[in-house]
Amino acid sequence: MIEAEIFRALADPTRRAVYERLTASEMSVS
């Protein structure tokens, strides 16, 4: 189930930190 995978990923501290950085502000690719 996709929803379970999303919650499992957000429960991982490293993945959660990456997600929060990506959603916090605009970032350049380079």
DSSP file (Angstrom, degrees, kcal/mol; ACC not computed):
  #  RESIDUE AA STRUCTURE BP1 BP2  ACC     N-H-->O    O-->H-N    N-H-->O    O-->H-N    TCO  KAPPA ALPHA  PHI   PSI    X-CA   Y-CA   Z-CA
    1    1 A M     >        0   0    0      0, 0.0     4,-1.4     0, 0.0     3,-0.2   0.000 360.0 360.0 360.0 130.2    0.0    0.0    0.0
    2    2 A I  H  >  +     0   0    0      1,-0.2     4,-2.1     2,-0.2     5,-0.2   0.879 360.0  57.2 -64.5 -40.6    1.4    3.3   -1.1
    3    3 A E  H  > S+     0   0    0      1,-0.2     4,-2.2     2,-0.2    -1,-0.2   0.895 105.1  51.8 -60.6 -40.2    0.2    5.3    2.0
    4    4 A A  H  > S+     0   0    0      1,-0.2     4,-2.2     2,-0.2    -1,-0.2   0.888 108.6  51.4 -63.1 -38.9    2.0    2.9    4.4
    5    5 A E  H  X S+     0   0    0     -4,-1.4     4,-2.2     2,-0.2    -1,-0.2   0.880 108.4  51.8 -66.1 -38.0    5.2    3.4    2.4
    6    6 A I  H  X S+     0   0    0     -4,-2.1     4,-2.3     2,-0.2    -2,-0.2   0.943 112.0  45.1 -63.4 -47.9    4.9    7.2    2.6
    7    7 A F  H  X S+     0   0    0     -4,-2.2     4,-1.4     1,-0.2    -2,-0.2   0.870 112.0  52.5 -65.9 -35.7    4.4    7.1    6.4
    8    8 A R  H  X S+     0   0    0     -4,-2.2     4,-0.8    -5,-0.2    -1,-0.2   0.903 110.2  48.7 -65.4 -40.3    7.3    4.7    6.8
    9    9 A A  H >< S+     0   0    0     -4,-2.2     3,-0.7     1,-0.2     7,-0.2   0.906 111.3  49.0 -65.7 -41.9    9.6    7.0    4.8
   10   10 A L  H 3< S+     0   0    0     -4,-2.3    -1,-0.2     1,-0.2    -2,-0.2   0.751 104.5  60.4 -70.9 -22.5    8.5   10.1    6.9
   11   11 A A  H 3< S+     0   0    0     -4,-1.4    -1,-0.2    -5,-0.2    -2,-0.2   0.754  84.7  90.5 -74.4 -23.6    9.2    8.1   10.1
   12   12 A D  S <X S-     0   0    0     -4,-0.8     4,-2.7    -3,-0.7     5,-0.2  -0.631  76.3-143.8 -73.7 121.4   12.8    7.7    9.1
   13   13 A P  H  > S+     0   0    0      0, 0.0     4,-2.1     0, 0.0    -1,-0.2   0.853  96.6  49.3 -58.1 -38.2   14.7   10.7   10.6
   14   14 A T  H  > S+     0   0    0      2,-0.2     4,-2.0     1,-0.2     5,-0.2   0.943 114.4  43.4 -68.0 -47.4   17.1   11.0    7.6
   15   15 A R  H  > S+     0   0    0      1,-0.2     4,-2.6     2,-0.2    -1,-0.2   0.869 112.2  54.7 -65.8 -35.8   14.4   10.9    5.0
   16   16 A R  H  X S+     0   0    0     -4,-2.7     4,-2.6    -7,-0.2    -1,-0.2   0.910 107.5  50.0 -63.3 -41.7   12.2   13.2    7.1
   17   17 A A  H  X S+     0   0    0     -4,-2.1     4,-2.1    -5,-0.2    -2,-0.2   0.902 111.3  48.5 -64.1 -41.3   15.1   15.8    7.2
   18   18 A V  H  X S+     0   0    0     -4,-2.0     4,-2.2     2,-0.2    -2,-0.2   0.932 112.1  49.4 -63.5 -45.3   15.6   15.6    3.4
   19   19 A Y  H  X S+     0   0    0     -4,-2.6     4,-1.9     1,-0.2    -2,-0.2   0.916 110.8  49.4 -59.9 -44.6   11.8   16.0    2.9
   20   20 A E  H  X S+     0   0    0     -4,-2.6     4,-1.1     1,-0.2    -1,-0.2   0.871 110.8  50.0 -66.3 -36.6   11.7   19.0    5.2
   21   21 A R  H  X S+     0   0    0     -4,-2.1     4,-0.8     1,-0.2    -1,-0.2   0.899 111.1  49.5 -66.5 -39.5   14.7   20.7    3.4
   22   22 A L  H  < S+     0   0    0     -4,-2.2    -2,-0.2     1,-0.2    -1,-0.2   0.844 116.5  40.7 -69.1 -33.0   13.1   20.1    0.0
   23   23 A T  H  < S+     0   0    0     -4,-1.9    -1,-0.2    -5,-0.2    -2,-0.2   0.586  99.9  75.6 -91.5  -9.9    9.7   21.6    1.1
   24   24 A A  H  < S-     0   0    0     -4,-1.1     2,-0.3    -3,-0.2    -2,-0.2   0.915 109.4 -25.9 -70.9 -43.6   11.2   24.5    3.2
   25   25 A S  S  < S-     0   0    0     -4,-0.8     2,-0.2    -3,-0.1    -1,-0.2  -0.962  77.0 -70.3-160.4 171.9   12.2   26.8    0.3
   26   26 A E        -     0   0    0     -2,-0.3     2,-0.3    -3,-0.1    -3,-0.1  -0.527  49.2-171.1 -72.8 139.6   13.3   26.9   -3.3
   27   27 A M        -     0   0    0     -2,-0.2     2,-0.2    -5,-0.1     3,-0.0  -0.967  20.8-118.3-132.5 148.6   16.7   25.5   -4.0
   28   28 A S        -     0   0    0     -2,-0.3     0, 0.0     1,-0.1     0, 0.0  -0.501  16.8-132.2 -83.2 156.9   18.9   25.5   -7.0
   29   29 A V              0   0    0      1,-0.2    -1,-0.1    -2,-0.2     0, 0.0   0.860 360.0 360.0 -75.6 -36.9   20.0   22.3   -8.7
   30   30 A S              0   0    0     -3,-0.0    -1,-0.2     0, 0.0    -2,-0.0   0.468 360.0 360.0 -85.1 360.0   23.6   23.2   -9.0
